Amino acid sequence: MIARLRQGLRALFAWARPVDMALAASILSPSLRVLFRQMRRSEQQHSLNVLRMLRGWGYDDPSLLTAALLHDVGKSRYPFYLWDRTIVVLVKAAAPKLAKRLGHGKPTGLRRPFAISFQHPQWSAEMVAAAGADPLAVALIEAHQRPPTPNPSPVKREGLPETNFSLSLRLRGGKGGDRGVEATTDTSQSDFDLLLTALQAADDAN
């Protein structure tokens, strides 16, 4: 909940921070850039921060980076104000079953902010698929809010804080002998799960 409240504070001051459109354009196709420009300024900044964190962790998969930039584009379908986000965060923390029940209705009235919060992954996936994104990016976006893989292995990398998710050294471009890396490839997870876990971790951290 604290992380989501921090996101709200950043959204409040989004007007004062620039959006690196050139960075987004270096990843997205012209049709996907249109979607990125539809997003609220605060969502653009959040998505760019997710992208930068993933790159900092050594990820460069194009589908993952596309998902980083557009995983929240579905929120642009309906008004989603700062106070809406705050209410959703508080209700999720205090009454998660109520929040979930409200989130599966139509995005109207009091249900609107909850519906946006719970249903935007599906909307985002539909929008990026229609704009020509590759199937892996679409799948990552659609799944980015599902429960994380249980009991992931911890990873520590030199210069980075310890994280609570498992990374594939192959996906990161790392080598088993790299100093500061204290993890091995978890062969029980698919490549998709590894990418999804990284996306979720970067999303939660930003």
Summary of the structure (lengths in Angstrom):
residues: 206
radius of gyration: 17.1
end to end distance: 12.2
largest distance: 55.8
contacts: 622
relative contact order: 0.14
helix: 64%
strand: 1%
